[in-house]
Amino acid sequence: MSSTISRKEAGVSIRRAVGRATRLSTPALVFSNQAALSDIREGLRRWQNWIYLAVESVKNRCRRTILGPWRLTLQMGIFVTGISVVFGQLLHTSLREFLPYVAVGSIVLSLSSADYSSGESGRR
């Protein structure tokens, strides 16, 4: 008997080894819905952490300004009011009807722009 094995035998043994490895590692790769839901529940229960991190982030970002975190709020309020007054007059629309749409639109645009910018800076 020779100690060498044929290609066919080698292929069978490789397939068996891969099959065993796949069976062993498959449960680790399967995503459990229970684990995901548990993780989401745990995150929702820790809402105090969200608030703390948000406040600290705003404090750190606005540390050296005189108005502090209110600068962002005042800036958005002045912008929304100005745009609403000017374009409300141009479009012959009352401020009461036009202002909510401008406010929601600019807040959503500002948030999405900030998310995009922070995502892009993380890739560098």
Residue pairs with C-beta under 8 A, 6 or more apart in sequence:
5 13
58 69
58 72
59 68
59 69
62 68
62 69
62 71
62 72
65 71
67 74
76 106
76 107
76 110
79 106
80 99
80 102
80 103
80 106
81 99
83 102
83 106
84 95
84 98
84 99
84 102
84 103
85 95
87 93
87 98
87 102
88 94
88 95
88 98
88 99
91 98
